[in-house]
Structures are given as structure tokens and as C-alpha cells.
Amino acid sequence: MWTICRKELADHFSSTRFLILFCLILMVALVSTYMAASGLREALEGLSKPSQVFLMIYTTPGKFISLVQFIAFFGPLLGIVMGFDAINRERQHRTLAKLVSQPIFRDAVINGKFLAGVITVSVAMVSLLLLVTGLGFLTVGVVPGPEEIARLVIYLVISVAYVSFWLGLAILFSILFRSLATSALAAVALWVFFSFFIGFASDLVANALAPVNNPRDPDELVANERVANAASLVSPAVLYSQATSTILDPYRRTHRGLIVTGLMERISLERFQSPLPLDQSLAVVWPYLTSLAALTLICFGVGYVVFMRQEIRSV
């Protein structure tokens, strides 16, 4: 497995399409971060620096979107590019039969390919995060504290798991479809739906199951919002966005978009506006983290089972 993993790593890092895509993501991320950090420095000029200000570099939108939103939308392309031809490329070149005829187990092929993809994603995300952090040092002039560094490490792990899901999905499609174009198109179609159209689909489901007949009725509004949130959780992009926004924003105390509060609750919220500790933020997003990890493992597990049961011919 490690021999195949080293060979796939060499192919990934020498691949022109991977280098082009990574450079594009890096360029846009650095430009967005620089714009956000410059605006943040101007807003804080002459003022005392609030706590957790360094994390605002990753969540503050620049001219378009923030770094977290950019990774949520375009990070999956990195996993899709590395996995859509992992198996069917070997079939087209007629090298898969020669590969499994060697004294190796068949599962070492798919395990090595997936592991190489995860390592490549990890290297890319670590490099991106370190460059953005260094740019934040130079622009804002604020050194992050231990808790902020811990939150960034957790954000890095979540991002790697998120891109690894799309890597496993692309590998699954490369197993199911023999055509390279078909596997790539299927993965991109799911990425477009889960990233851009899941909001419309969840609203349609909520309006069908819990319609709002009276816009002034808070019970109907809350029921509609709950159904919409539950329907949107099928999207890995929503799980990733909800988890990372809470981890990188200590002042966010809930993952819900609609909160109905009474008088005493509003007074309590105004009196206690301190940031949440890291363990409390993890408790808020723990369901999203486990769901995202489960989706990644299920996707790779299905591809593993299908690949182990497929017939491999030399012609």
C-alpha cells in the first residue's frame, strides 16, 4: 500500500492540473485574505484590539467572500481533480490488471490511492493556512493566542476531512464509471448541487412539509426553519460551513439561523457577551463533525466494497 501511495503522491505533485488548480486557489485565497486583513486593520486602527481578533481574518469577507466561504465552495474541486480518474484511468491504460497481478492485495490499490490523496490534500491545506497566517501577521500585526491556534488546527482538520469526502466521492465515481468524462461530470454535478442549489431545495422541502400560512406566527416560522435546516444537512458544504463558522467565531453560540427569544433571554444575551471557550464551541458543532466524518467514511467504504467485488480483466 505504501508503495502505491508513494507512486500516487509523485503523480499528484507532478501533475500539471493539480499545480494549476492549487495555484489558482492559493492566489484567490491570498488576495481575499489580504483585502479582509487590510479592512480589519483600518477598522481597528487607534482602538484596543478585541479578543479573538486574529480569527476574523478568516471569517471577514473581502471584496467578495471570506476565506472560509471560499474553501467551502471551491475546496471540493481539489479532491475531485485528484480522484475522478483514480481507477478508470488504470482501466483505460490497461494497467489495472497488471497492477493487481503483482504480489499485492487488491485493497492496497484503493487504500494507497485514497491515502495519497488525503496526504496531498493535507499538504495543500497546511501550506495554504500557513501562508494566510503569515500574511495576517504582516497585515494586522496581531499574534494569535494559544486558543486561537487550537481553533485554527481544528479548522484545518475539518477542512481536510471535507475535501477528503469529495476525494472519496470522486474515487467512487471512477470505480462506477469507465469513462473519465462521465466520472468527472457526475462529481462536478453533485458539487454544484450541494454547494449552490441546496438552499433552494431545502426551502422547497420546508414549504411543502411546514408551510407558513401566517408570516406573523412564530411557531410556523420556527417549524419552517427547522425543516429547512434539517433538509440542508444532507449537504457536506452546509455541514462544513456550520462547523467552521462556529469554530472560528467564538462569539457564535448556536448554529441556528432563526432564534426566538423572550425579554429575559435578550437581557441575558446582552449581559453575557463573552466568547465561548473552545470546548463549548466543540460541543455546539460536534454533531456536524461526526456527520462529516461519517459521510467521508461511508463514501470511501462504498467505493472500497464495489472495487473489491468488481471483475478485472486484462483485455
Secondary structure, DSSP 8 states (H G I E B T S, - for coil): -HHHHHHHHHHHHH-HHHHHHHHHHHHHHHHHHHHHHHHHHHHTTTS---TT-TTHHHHS--SS--HHHHHHHHHHHHHHHHHTTTTHHHHHTT-HHHHHTSSS-THHHHHHHHHHHHHHHHHHHHHHHHHHHHHHHHHH-----HHHHHHHHHHHHHHHHHHHHHHHHHHHHHHH-S-HHHHHHHHHHHHHIIIIIHHHHHHHHHHHHS--S-TT-HHHHHHHHHHHHHHHTT-HHHHHHHHHHHHH-TT---S-S-----HHHHHHHHH------HHHHHHHHHHHHHHHHHHHHHHHHHHHHHHHHS-----
